[in-house]
């Protein structure tokens, strides 16, 4: 958030962290910080490369970006 009190500046990251918590952190307990770090890396890879989004026409964020770059 770059301006005090303007939550819209941070809404994209707040949405990501909400999804991260509901899809990963609240579903299990981790035995160590290392296990948590590994699972976070896996989740971020899944979120960017495999998780489809309706707003992106059923594509993952990476697929959508590659498609838009090839059209331009």
HTML snippet that shows the backbone in 3Dmol.js (N, CA, C, O; Angstrom):
<script src="https://3Dmol.org/build/3Dmol-min.js"></script>
<div id="view" style="width:600px;height:400px;position:relative"></div>
<script>
const pdb = `
ATOM      1  N   UNK A   1       0.841  -1.160   0.000  1.00  0.00           N
ATOM      2  CA  UNK A   1       0.000   0.000   0.000  1.00  0.00           C
ATOM      3  C   UNK A   1       0.896   1.236   0.000  1.00  0.00           C
ATOM      4  O   UNK A   1       1.682   1.425   0.928  1.00  0.00           O
ATOM      5  N   UNK A   2       0.792   2.057  -0.999  1.00  0.00           N
ATOM      6  CA  UNK A   2       1.681   3.208  -1.058  1.00  0.00           C
ATOM      7  C   UNK A   2       1.049   4.455  -0.486  1.00  0.00           C
ATOM      8  O   UNK A   2       1.763   5.402  -0.158  1.00  0.00           O
ATOM      9  N   UNK A   3      -0.264   4.490  -0.354  1.00  0.00           N
ATOM     10  CA  UNK A   3      -0.918   5.626   0.291  1.00  0.00           C
ATOM     11  C   UNK A   3      -1.645   5.124   1.525  1.00  0.00           C
ATOM     12  O   UNK A   3      -2.333   4.104   1.491  1.00  0.00           O
ATOM     13  N   UNK A   4      -1.486   5.837   2.581  1.00  0.00           N
ATOM     14  CA  UNK A   4      -2.117   5.447   3.837  1.00  0.00           C
ATOM     15  C   UNK A   4      -3.636   5.413   3.674  1.00  0.00           C
ATOM     16  O   UNK A   4      -4.250   6.372   3.206  1.00  0.00           O
ATOM     17  N   UNK A   5      -4.222   4.286   4.072  1.00  0.00           N
ATOM     18  CA  UNK A   5      -5.664   4.172   4.072  1.00  0.00           C
ATOM     19  C   UNK A   5      -6.300   3.827   2.742  1.00  0.00           C
ATOM     20  O   UNK A   5      -7.526   3.831   2.635  1.00  0.00           O
ATOM     21  N   UNK A   6      -5.504   3.527   1.720  1.00  0.00           N
ATOM     22  CA  UNK A   6      -6.076   3.178   0.421  1.00  0.00           C
ATOM     23  C   UNK A   6      -5.899   1.682   0.188  1.00  0.00           C
ATOM     24  O   UNK A   6      -4.874   1.242  -0.333  1.00  0.00           O
ATOM     25  N   UNK A   7      -6.906   0.905   0.578  1.00  0.00           N
ATOM     26  CA  UNK A   7      -6.802  -0.543   0.501  1.00  0.00           C
ATOM     27  C   UNK A   7      -6.797  -1.058  -0.935  1.00  0.00           C
ATOM     28  O   UNK A   7      -6.333  -2.173  -1.176  1.00  0.00           O
ATOM     29  N   UNK A   8      -7.298  -0.281  -1.895  1.00  0.00           N
ATOM     30  CA  UNK A   8      -7.343  -0.737  -3.284  1.00  0.00           C
ATOM     31  C   UNK A   8      -5.949  -0.911  -3.875  1.00  0.00           C
ATOM     32  O   UNK A   8      -5.763  -1.710  -4.794  1.00  0.00           O
ATOM     33  N   UNK A   9      -4.977  -0.179  -3.364  1.00  0.00           N
ATOM     34  CA  UNK A   9      -3.602  -0.313  -3.841  1.00  0.00           C
ATOM     35  C   UNK A   9      -3.054  -1.707  -3.577  1.00  0.00           C
ATOM     36  O   UNK A   9      -2.181  -2.181  -4.305  1.00  0.00           O
ATOM     37  N   UNK A  10      -3.554  -2.361  -2.551  1.00  0.00           N
ATOM     38  CA  UNK A  10      -2.991  -3.618  -2.104  1.00  0.00           C
ATOM     39  C   UNK A  10      -3.937  -4.798  -2.335  1.00  0.00           C
ATOM     40  O   UNK A  10      -3.672  -5.895  -1.843  1.00  0.00           O
ATOM     41  N   UNK A  11      -5.010  -4.602  -3.055  1.00  0.00           N
ATOM     42  CA  UNK A  11      -6.046  -5.628  -3.159  1.00  0.00           C
ATOM     43  C   UNK A  11      -5.567  -6.892  -3.879  1.00  0.00           C
ATOM     44  O   UNK A  11      -5.998  -7.990  -3.527  1.00  0.00           O
ATOM     45  N   UNK A  12      -4.706  -6.769  -4.856  1.00  0.00           N
ATOM     46  CA  UNK A  12      -4.223  -7.946  -5.586  1.00  0.00           C
ATOM     47  C   UNK A  12      -3.417  -8.858  -4.666  1.00  0.00           C
ATOM     48  O   UNK A  12      -3.614 -10.073  -4.665  1.00  0.00           O
ATOM     49  N   UNK A  13      -2.518  -8.281  -3.891  1.00  0.00           N
ATOM     50  CA  UNK A  13      -1.711  -9.095  -2.973  1.00  0.00           C
ATOM     51  C   UNK A  13      -2.558  -9.642  -1.829  1.00  0.00           C
ATOM     52  O   UNK A  13      -2.343 -10.772  -1.390  1.00  0.00           O
ATOM     53  N   UNK A  14      -3.510  -8.861  -1.345  1.00  0.00           N
ATOM     54  CA  UNK A  14      -4.393  -9.350  -0.285  1.00  0.00           C
ATOM     55  C   UNK A  14      -5.194 -10.554  -0.789  1.00  0.00           C
ATOM     56  O   UNK A  14      -5.399 -11.515  -0.048  1.00  0.00           O
ATOM     57  N   UNK A  15      -5.642 -10.505  -2.036  1.00  0.00           N
ATOM     58  CA  UNK A  15      -6.373 -11.626  -2.628  1.00  0.00           C
ATOM     59  C   UNK A  15      -5.472 -12.861  -2.712  1.00  0.00           C
ATOM     60  O   UNK A  15      -5.892 -13.963  -2.358  1.00  0.00           O
ATOM     61  N   UNK A  16      -4.232 -12.675  -3.181  1.00  0.00           N
ATOM     62  CA  UNK A  16      -3.295 -13.799  -3.274  1.00  0.00           C
ATOM     63  C   UNK A  16      -3.056 -14.427  -1.904  1.00  0.00           C
ATOM     64  O   UNK A  16      -3.113 -15.649  -1.765  1.00  0.00           O
ATOM     65  N   UNK A  17      -2.788 -13.600  -0.892  1.00  0.00           N
ATOM     66  CA  UNK A  17      -2.510 -14.147   0.433  1.00  0.00           C
ATOM     67  C   UNK A  17      -3.733 -14.837   1.026  1.00  0.00           C
ATOM     68  O   UNK A  17      -3.591 -15.822   1.750  1.00  0.00           O
ATOM     69  N   UNK A  18      -4.930 -14.338   0.731  1.00  0.00           N
ATOM     70  CA  UNK A  18      -6.141 -15.008   1.178  1.00  0.00           C
ATOM     71  C   UNK A  18      -6.271 -16.388   0.559  1.00  0.00           C
ATOM     72  O   UNK A  18      -6.605 -17.351   1.249  1.00  0.00           O
ATOM     73  N   UNK A  19      -6.008 -16.490  -0.745  1.00  0.00           N
ATOM     74  CA  UNK A  19      -6.049 -17.786  -1.422  1.00  0.00           C
ATOM     75  C   UNK A  19      -4.966 -18.717  -0.887  1.00  0.00           C
ATOM     76  O   UNK A  19      -5.216 -19.901  -0.661  1.00  0.00           O
ATOM     77  N   UNK A  20      -3.780 -18.190  -0.689  1.00  0.00           N
ATOM     78  CA  UNK A  20      -2.672 -18.986  -0.148  1.00  0.00           C
ATOM     79  C   UNK A  20      -3.051 -19.596   1.195  1.00  0.00           C
ATOM     80  O   UNK A  20      -2.811 -20.779   1.438  1.00  0.00           O
ATOM     81  N   UNK A  21      -3.638 -18.791   2.057  1.00  0.00           N
ATOM     82  CA  UNK A  21      -4.023 -19.298   3.376  1.00  0.00           C
ATOM     83  C   UNK A  21      -5.114 -20.357   3.267  1.00  0.00           C
ATOM     84  O   UNK A  21      -5.031 -21.404   3.907  1.00  0.00           O
ATOM     85  N   UNK A  22      -6.135 -20.086   2.457  1.00  0.00           N
ATOM     86  CA  UNK A  22      -7.253 -21.038   2.397  1.00  0.00           C
ATOM     87  C   UNK A  22      -6.918 -22.305   1.613  1.00  0.00           C
ATOM     88  O   UNK A  22      -7.477 -23.363   1.900  1.00  0.00           O
ATOM     89  N   UNK A  23      -6.022 -22.224   0.631  1.00  0.00           N
ATOM     90  CA  UNK A  23      -5.700 -23.388  -0.186  1.00  0.00           C
ATOM     91  C   UNK A  23      -4.486 -24.170   0.309  1.00  0.00           C
ATOM     92  O   UNK A  23      -4.273 -25.304  -0.118  1.00  0.00           O
ATOM     93  N   UNK A  24      -3.690 -23.585   1.199  1.00  0.00           N
ATOM     94  CA  UNK A  24      -2.487 -24.281   1.664  1.00  0.00           C
ATOM     95  C   UNK A  24      -2.352 -24.269   3.186  1.00  0.00           C
ATOM     96  O   UNK A  24      -2.328 -25.330   3.811  1.00  0.00           O
ATOM     97  N   UNK A  25      -2.266 -23.107   3.776  1.00  0.00           N
ATOM     98  CA  UNK A  25      -1.895 -23.020   5.187  1.00  0.00           C
ATOM     99  C   UNK A  25      -2.950 -23.561   6.143  1.00  0.00           C
ATOM    100  O   UNK A  25      -2.604 -24.193   7.141  1.00  0.00           O
ATOM    101  N   UNK A  26      -4.225 -23.329   5.861  1.00  0.00           N
ATOM    102  CA  UNK A  26      -5.266 -23.788   6.783  1.00  0.00           C
ATOM    103  C   UNK A  26      -5.585 -25.269   6.630  1.00  0.00           C
ATOM    104  O   UNK A  26      -6.306 -25.830   7.455  1.00  0.00           O
ATOM    105  N   UNK A  27      -5.061 -25.909   5.592  1.00  0.00           N
ATOM    106  CA  UNK A  27      -5.408 -27.297   5.329  1.00  0.00           C
ATOM    107  C   UNK A  27      -4.500 -28.309   6.023  1.00  0.00           C
ATOM    108  O   UNK A  27      -4.840 -29.489   6.110  1.00  0.00           O
ATOM    109  N   UNK A  28      -3.349 -27.857   6.515  1.00  0.00           N
ATOM    110  CA  UNK A  28      -2.429 -28.816   7.138  1.00  0.00           C
ATOM    111  C   UNK A  28      -1.477 -28.142   8.100  1.00  0.00           C
ATOM    112  O   UNK A  28      -1.365 -26.917   8.136  1.00  0.00           O
ATOM    113  N   UNK A  29      -0.795 -28.958   8.874  1.00  0.00           N
ATOM    114  CA  UNK A  29       0.240 -28.469   9.773  1.00  0.00           C
ATOM    115  C   UNK A  29       1.594 -28.867   9.215  1.00  0.00           C
ATOM    116  O   UNK A  29       1.735 -29.922   8.597  1.00  0.00           O
ATOM    117  N   UNK A  30       2.576 -28.029   9.432  1.00  0.00           N
ATOM    118  CA  UNK A  30       3.921 -28.279   8.922  1.00  0.00           C
ATOM    119  C   UNK A  30       4.845 -28.618  10.078  1.00  0.00           C
ATOM    120  O   UNK A  30       4.755 -28.029  11.155  1.00  0.00           O
ATOM    121  N   UNK A  31       5.735 -29.576   9.841  1.00  0.00           N
ATOM    122  CA  UNK A  31       6.648 -30.043  10.888  1.00  0.00           C
ATOM    123  C   UNK A  31       7.852 -29.130  11.078  1.00  0.00           C
ATOM    124  O   UNK A  31       8.470 -29.124  12.143  1.00  0.00           O
ATOM    125  N   UNK A  32       8.187 -28.355  10.038  1.00  0.00           N
ATOM    126  CA  UNK A  32       9.353 -27.485  10.151  1.00  0.00           C
ATOM    127  C   UNK A  32       9.200 -26.289   9.214  1.00  0.00           C
ATOM    128  O   UNK A  32       8.359 -26.290   8.315  1.00  0.00           O
ATOM    129  N   UNK A  33      10.014 -25.288   9.438  1.00  0.00           N
ATOM    130  CA  UNK A  33      10.020 -24.125   8.553  1.00  0.00           C
ATOM    131  C   UNK A  33      10.498 -24.512   7.156  1.00  0.00           C
ATOM    132  O   UNK A  33      10.046 -23.938   6.165  1.00  0.00           O
ATOM    133  N   UNK A  34      11.399 -25.471   7.073  1.00  0.00           N
ATOM    134  CA  UNK A  34      11.900 -25.932   5.774  1.00  0.00           C
ATOM    135  C   UNK A  34      10.773 -26.576   4.972  1.00  0.00           C
ATOM    136  O   UNK A  34      10.644 -26.329   3.773  1.00  0.00           O
ATOM    137  N   UNK A  35       9.960 -27.396   5.624  1.00  0.00           N
ATOM    138  CA  UNK A  35       8.820 -28.013   4.935  1.00  0.00           C
ATOM    139  C   UNK A  35       7.841 -26.943   4.451  1.00  0.00           C
ATOM    140  O   UNK A  35       7.321 -27.031   3.339  1.00  0.00           O
ATOM    141  N   UNK A  36       7.591 -25.935   5.285  1.00  0.00           N
ATOM    142  CA  UNK A  36       6.717 -24.829   4.893  1.00  0.00           C
ATOM    143  C   UNK A  36       7.296 -24.087   3.694  1.00  0.00           C
ATOM    144  O   UNK A  36       6.560 -23.761   2.762  1.00  0.00           O
ATOM    145  N   UNK A  37       8.595 -23.813   3.700  1.00  0.00           N
ATOM    146  CA  UNK A  37       9.236 -23.102   2.593  1.00  0.00           C
ATOM    147  C   UNK A  37       9.079 -23.879   1.287  1.00  0.00           C
ATOM    148  O   UNK A  37       8.757 -23.296   0.252  1.00  0.00           O
ATOM    149  N   UNK A  38       9.305 -25.187   1.333  1.00  0.00           N
ATOM    150  CA  UNK A  38       9.188 -26.032   0.143  1.00  0.00           C
ATOM    151  C   UNK A  38       7.755 -26.018  -0.385  1.00  0.00           C
ATOM    152  O   UNK A  38       7.533 -25.899  -1.590  1.00  0.00           O
ATOM    153  N   UNK A  39       6.792 -26.140   0.517  1.00  0.00           N
ATOM    154  CA  UNK A  39       5.383 -26.138   0.105  1.00  0.00           C
ATOM    155  C   UNK A  39       4.955 -24.773  -0.442  1.00  0.00           C
ATOM    156  O   UNK A  39       4.139 -24.706  -1.361  1.00  0.00           O
ATOM    157  N   UNK A  40       5.497 -23.693   0.111  1.00  0.00           N
ATOM    158  CA  UNK A  40       5.203 -22.361  -0.421  1.00  0.00           C
ATOM    159  C   UNK A  40       5.727 -22.216  -1.848  1.00  0.00           C
ATOM    160  O   UNK A  40       5.042 -21.672  -2.714  1.00  0.00           O
ATOM    161  N   UNK A  41       6.939 -22.702  -2.087  1.00  0.00           N
ATOM    162  CA  UNK A  41       7.495 -22.651  -3.441  1.00  0.00           C
ATOM    163  C   UNK A  41       6.641 -23.465  -4.407  1.00  0.00           C
ATOM    164  O   UNK A  41       6.399 -23.036  -5.536  1.00  0.00           O
ATOM    165  N   UNK A  42       6.187 -24.633  -3.970  1.00  0.00           N
ATOM    166  CA  UNK A  42       5.323 -25.463  -4.816  1.00  0.00           C
ATOM    167  C   UNK A  42       4.001 -24.765  -5.094  1.00  0.00           C
ATOM    168  O   UNK A  42       3.500 -24.809  -6.218  1.00  0.00           O
ATOM    169  N   UNK A  43       3.431 -24.121  -4.079  1.00  0.00           N
ATOM    170  CA  UNK A  43       2.150 -23.439  -4.262  1.00  0.00           C
ATOM    171  C   UNK A  43       2.291 -22.268  -5.233  1.00  0.00           C
ATOM    172  O   UNK A  43       1.436 -22.080  -6.098  1.00  0.00           O
ATOM    173  N   UNK A  44       3.342 -21.493  -5.104  1.00  0.00           N
ATOM    174  CA  UNK A  44       3.546 -20.355  -5.999  1.00  0.00           C
ATOM    175  C   UNK A  44       3.729 -20.838  -7.430  1.00  0.00           C
ATOM    176  O   UNK A  44       3.216 -20.215  -8.360  1.00  0.00           O
ATOM    177  N   UNK A  45       4.453 -21.941  -7.622  1.00  0.00           N
ATOM    178  CA  UNK A  45       4.592 -22.515  -8.963  1.00  0.00           C
ATOM    179  C   UNK A  45       3.226 -22.965  -9.488  1.00  0.00           C
ATOM    180  O   UNK A  45       2.883 -22.692 -10.638  1.00  0.00           O
ATOM    181  N   UNK A  46       2.455 -23.649  -8.654  1.00  0.00           N
ATOM    182  CA  UNK A  46       1.106 -24.085  -9.032  1.00  0.00           C
ATOM    183  C   UNK A  46       0.233 -22.880  -9.374  1.00  0.00           C
ATOM    184  O   UNK A  46      -0.467 -22.895 -10.386  1.00  0.00           O
ATOM    185  N   UNK A  47       0.265 -21.849  -8.553  1.00  0.00           N
ATOM    186  CA  UNK A  47      -0.572 -20.666  -8.750  1.00  0.00           C
ATOM    187  C   UNK A  47      -0.260 -19.987 -10.082  1.00  0.00           C
ATOM    188  O   UNK A  47      -1.173 -19.555 -10.787  1.00  0.00           O
ATOM    189  N   UNK A  48       1.008 -19.893 -10.424  1.00  0.00           N
ATOM    190  CA  UNK A  48       1.400 -19.196 -11.655  1.00  0.00           C
ATOM    191  C   UNK A  48       1.309 -20.057 -12.906  1.00  0.00           C
ATOM    192  O   UNK A  48       1.010 -19.540 -13.983  1.00  0.00           O
ATOM    193  N   UNK A  49       1.557 -21.347 -12.792  1.00  0.00           N
ATOM    194  CA  UNK A  49       1.692 -22.182 -13.983  1.00  0.00           C
ATOM    195  C   UNK A  49       0.556 -23.166 -14.235  1.00  0.00           C
ATOM    196  O   UNK A  49       0.360 -23.586 -15.376  1.00  0.00           O
ATOM    197  N   UNK A  50      -0.190 -23.543 -13.220  1.00  0.00           N
ATOM    198  CA  UNK A  50      -1.184 -24.602 -13.408  1.00  0.00           C
ATOM    199  C   UNK A  50      -2.602 -24.192 -13.033  1.00  0.00           C
ATOM    200  O   UNK A  50      -3.556 -24.673 -13.646  1.00  0.00           O
ATOM    201  N   UNK A  51      -2.766 -23.331 -12.060  1.00  0.00           N
ATOM    202  CA  UNK A  51      -4.089 -22.960 -11.554  1.00  0.00           C
ATOM    203  C   UNK A  51      -4.807 -22.094 -12.586  1.00  0.00           C
ATOM    204  O   UNK A  51      -4.360 -20.990 -12.897  1.00  0.00           O
ATOM    205  N   UNK A  52      -5.920 -22.598 -13.114  1.00  0.00           N
ATOM    206  CA  UNK A  52      -6.647 -21.845 -14.129  1.00  0.00           C
ATOM    207  C   UNK A  52      -7.549 -20.813 -13.461  1.00  0.00           C
ATOM    208  O   UNK A  52      -7.998 -20.986 -12.327  1.00  0.00           O
ATOM    209  N   UNK A  53      -7.798 -19.735 -14.201  1.00  0.00           N
ATOM    210  CA  UNK A  53      -8.637 -18.658 -13.694  1.00  0.00           C
ATOM    211  C   UNK A  53      -9.695 -18.326 -14.730  1.00  0.00           C
ATOM    212  O   UNK A  53      -9.391 -18.193 -15.915  1.00  0.00           O
ATOM    213  N   UNK A  54     -10.920 -18.194 -14.291  1.00  0.00           N
ATOM    214  CA  UNK A  54     -12.015 -17.864 -15.191  1.00  0.00           C
ATOM    215  C   UNK A  54     -11.802 -16.492 -15.829  1.00  0.00           C
ATOM    216  O   UNK A  54     -12.114 -16.301 -17.004  1.00  0.00           O
ATOM    217  N   UNK A  55     -11.275 -15.542 -15.064  1.00  0.00           N
ATOM    218  CA  UNK A  55     -11.039 -14.192 -15.601  1.00  0.00           C
ATOM    219  C   UNK A  55      -9.994 -14.189 -16.709  1.00  0.00           C
ATOM    220  O   UNK A  55      -9.958 -13.268 -17.525  1.00  0.00           O
ATOM    221  N   UNK A  56      -9.150 -15.203 -16.744  1.00  0.00           N
ATOM    222  CA  UNK A  56      -8.113 -15.294 -17.781  1.00  0.00           C
ATOM    223  C   UNK A  56      -8.509 -16.297 -18.857  1.00  0.00           C
ATOM    224  O   UNK A  56      -7.653 -16.936 -19.468  1.00  0.00           O
ATOM    225  N   UNK A  57      -9.811 -16.429 -19.082  1.00  0.00           N
ATOM    226  CA  UNK A  57     -10.348 -17.305 -20.132  1.00  0.00           C
ATOM    227  C   UNK A  57      -9.962 -18.771 -19.929  1.00  0.00           C
ATOM    228  O   UNK A  57      -9.720 -19.488 -20.900  1.00  0.00           O
ATOM    229  N   UNK A  58      -9.904 -19.215 -18.685  1.00  0.00           N
ATOM    230  CA  UNK A  58      -9.602 -20.611 -18.389  1.00  0.00           C
ATOM    231  C   UNK A  58      -8.134 -20.971 -18.513  1.00  0.00           C
ATOM    232  O   UNK A  58      -7.796 -22.151 -18.605  1.00  0.00           O
ATOM    233  N   UNK A  59      -7.262 -19.988 -18.516  1.00  0.00           N
ATOM    234  CA  UNK A  59      -5.819 -20.226 -18.621  1.00  0.00           C
ATOM    235  C   UNK A  59      -5.137 -19.895 -17.298  1.00  0.00           C
ATOM    236  O   UNK A  59      -5.687 -19.178 -16.462  1.00  0.00           O
ATOM    237  N   UNK A  60      -3.936 -20.427 -17.125  1.00  0.00           N
ATOM    238  CA  UNK A  60      -3.126 -20.030 -15.978  1.00  0.00           C
ATOM    239  C   UNK A  60      -2.530 -18.656 -16.277  1.00  0.00           C
ATOM    240  O   UNK A  60      -2.501 -18.252 -17.440  1.00  0.00           O
ATOM    241  N   UNK A  61      -2.055 -17.925 -15.269  1.00  0.00           N
ATOM    242  CA  UNK A  61      -1.452 -16.615 -15.536  1.00  0.00           C
ATOM    243  C   UNK A  61      -0.306 -16.663 -16.553  1.00  0.00           C
ATOM    244  O   UNK A  61      -0.206 -15.779 -17.404  1.00  0.00           O
ATOM    245  N   UNK A  62       0.547 -17.668 -16.478  1.00  0.00           N
ATOM    246  CA  UNK A  62       1.671 -17.764 -17.417  1.00  0.00           C
ATOM    247  C   UNK A  62       1.162 -18.043 -18.832  1.00  0.00           C
ATOM    248  O   UNK A  62       1.634 -17.431 -19.790  1.00  0.00           O
ATOM    249  N   UNK A  63       0.207 -18.961 -18.970  1.00  0.00           N
ATOM    250  CA  UNK A  63      -0.352 -19.255 -20.289  1.00  0.00           C
ATOM    251  C   UNK A  63      -1.006 -18.015 -20.891  1.00  0.00           C
ATOM    252  O   UNK A  63      -0.862 -17.747 -22.084  1.00  0.00           O
ATOM    253  N   UNK A  64      -1.721 -17.266 -20.069  1.00  0.00           N
ATOM    254  CA  UNK A  64      -2.396 -16.057 -20.547  1.00  0.00           C
ATOM    255  C   UNK A  64      -1.388 -15.020 -21.031  1.00  0.00           C
ATOM    256  O   UNK A  64      -1.573 -14.415 -22.087  1.00  0.00           O
ATOM    257  N   UNK A  65      -0.311 -14.814 -20.251  1.00  0.00           N
ATOM    258  CA  UNK A  65       0.723 -13.864 -20.654  1.00  0.00           C
ATOM    259  C   UNK A  65       1.394 -14.291 -21.955  1.00  0.00           C
ATOM    260  O   UNK A  65       1.624 -13.460 -22.834  1.00  0.00           O
ATOM    261  N   UNK A  66       1.708 -15.569 -22.083  1.00  0.00           N
ATOM    262  CA  UNK A  66       2.354 -16.063 -23.310  1.00  0.00           C
ATOM    263  C   UNK A  66       1.425 -15.913 -24.509  1.00  0.00           C
ATOM    264  O   UNK A  66       1.879 -15.561 -25.598  1.00  0.00           O
ATOM    265  N   UNK A  67       0.147 -16.171 -24.329  1.00  0.00           N
ATOM    266  CA  UNK A  67      -0.819 -16.016 -25.397  1.00  0.00           C
ATOM    267  C   UNK A  67      -0.931 -14.553 -25.821  1.00  0.00           C
ATOM    268  O   UNK A  67      -0.970 -14.258 -27.015  1.00  0.00           O
ATOM    269  N   UNK A  68      -0.982 -13.648 -24.866  1.00  0.00           N
ATOM    270  CA  UNK A  68      -1.108 -12.228 -25.205  1.00  0.00           C
ATOM    271  C   UNK A  68       0.162 -11.699 -25.852  1.00  0.00           C
ATOM    272  O   UNK A  68       0.091 -10.782 -26.670  1.00  0.00           O
ATOM    273  N   UNK A  69       1.332 -12.254 -25.507  1.00  0.00           N
ATOM    274  CA  UNK A  69       2.570 -11.819 -26.136  1.00  0.00           C
ATOM    275  C   UNK A  69       2.671 -12.322 -27.583  1.00  0.00           C
ATOM    276  O   UNK A  69       3.219 -11.635 -28.444  1.00  0.00           O
ATOM    277  N   UNK A  70       2.146 -13.510 -27.842  1.00  0.00           N
ATOM    278  CA  UNK A  70       2.230 -14.059 -29.199  1.00  0.00           C
ATOM    279  C   UNK A  70       1.268 -13.360 -30.145  1.00  0.00           C
ATOM    280  O   UNK A  70       1.498 -13.355 -31.354  1.00  0.00           O
ATOM    281  N   UNK A  71       0.196 -12.771 -29.627  1.00  0.00           N
ATOM    282  CA  UNK A  71      -0.769 -12.045 -30.462  1.00  0.00           C
ATOM    283  C   UNK A  71      -0.227 -10.693 -30.839  1.00  0.00           C
ATOM    284  O   UNK A  71      -0.476 -10.212 -31.945  1.00  0.00           O
ATOM    285  N   UNK A  72       0.517 -10.066 -29.938  1.00  0.00           N
ATOM    286  CA  UNK A  72       1.011  -8.701 -30.164  1.00  0.00           C
ATOM    287  C   UNK A  72       2.070  -8.617 -31.210  1.00  0.00           C
ATOM    288  O   UNK A  72       2.569  -7.528 -31.497  1.00  0.00           O
TER     289      UNK A  72
END
`;
const viewer = $3Dmol.createViewer("view");
viewer.addModel(pdb, "pdb");
viewer.setStyle({}, {cartoon: {color: "spectrum"}});
viewer.zoomTo();
viewer.render();
</script>
